[in-house]
């Protein structure tokens, strides 16, 4: 008599497609987006605007896209790198021909009534492209680094001439951070940014510029081939950058100089270049420890701070929720950075690790510059605060970046016993 064979069938979990994603990272992104909409509503309460619900709507769409991307194997993007790079540059070129202008810049494309900002999505495209190139070069040479810099320079230049200085600075931060993580020697990266530092130092104090240029020459002698030739070239480049910096500074109008240096002493032009910074500092300082209460900030509710729902949303947080509210926001961003680093360290390959580091550099740079701008430690550059500032393209690009990182986490190798 044949015995009955029992098959032990295990029901597949409902969320098996997202079994290994970093759910705490999802929750923090969602929480900051909801909180951002709440603060945008507070800023616009007496203005009759309704950007806050659009912020939530776009956040919901972005979350759905991020969940979809998390299921997709990120390593398939390797074969699409040049397609992604081409789409990024074509969209940035299109801005100059069919784009719409606002606030003195041409950055948006009108698609069915929606203003799309290609430069925000270009940040994600650059991360993918550089991650593939660095993944293919485990030990990059000087020629490899020059090639990657040339590739990054194309979208950077197209964004810079929009003009969009803030986003172009983010491109630079992404590139430097990913090159470092991709095993490019730190000394090369120092030499790479040294001409810009020399241009500043020579205009501040010539002696400081000379000392810095000599130090760079020593680093060039120590880290580059053909030591004497390399050291000489590094010295010439840094001294030349100092002279060019002085020349170009002289070409700027007084109001342009004031905008770049106004954060050092905004009281010199309290109704012009320093107005944003002064009002932002007043708002944050008046919040003290616990804040004035939601919807009760005087600077915020009386509309003293222009563009507060975008670039200066942190000032509303400081005024209405105080030091405690600011620390909660900073802790949330710290948590995001920590989880991104963990995902980068646990990725199954260097491509996934580089994707996570690229997103980390993008988030960290924007947070530091935006908050520094709000408290008077950085010039006003128009860089939004991720997930909190109003901006549909910026918010959507942040969730696309989150989806890529979650795909890395979701498809990392797992040890099974």
Secondary structure, DSSP 8 states (H G I E B T S, - for coil): -------------TTGGGTTS-HHHHHHHHHHHHHHHHHHHHHTTTTT--HHHHHHHHHHHHHHHHHHHHHS-GGGGGGGHHHHHHHHHHHHHHHHHH-EEETTEEEEEEETTEEE-HHHHHHHHHHHHHHHHHHH-TT--HHHHHHHHHHHHHHHHHHHTTT-HHHHHHHHHHHHHHHHHTT--HHHHHHHHHHHHHHHHHHH-HHHHHHHHHHHHHHHHHHSSSHHHHHHHHHHHHHHHHHHHHHHHHHS-HHHHHHHHGGG-GGGGTTTTTHHHHHHHHHHHHHTTT-S-TT--HHHHTT-STTTTTTTHHHHHHHHHHHHHHHHHHHHHHHHHHHHHHHHHH-SSHHHHHHHHHHHHHHHHHHHHHHHHHTTSS-------TTTS--HHHHHHHHHHHHHHHHHHHTS-----
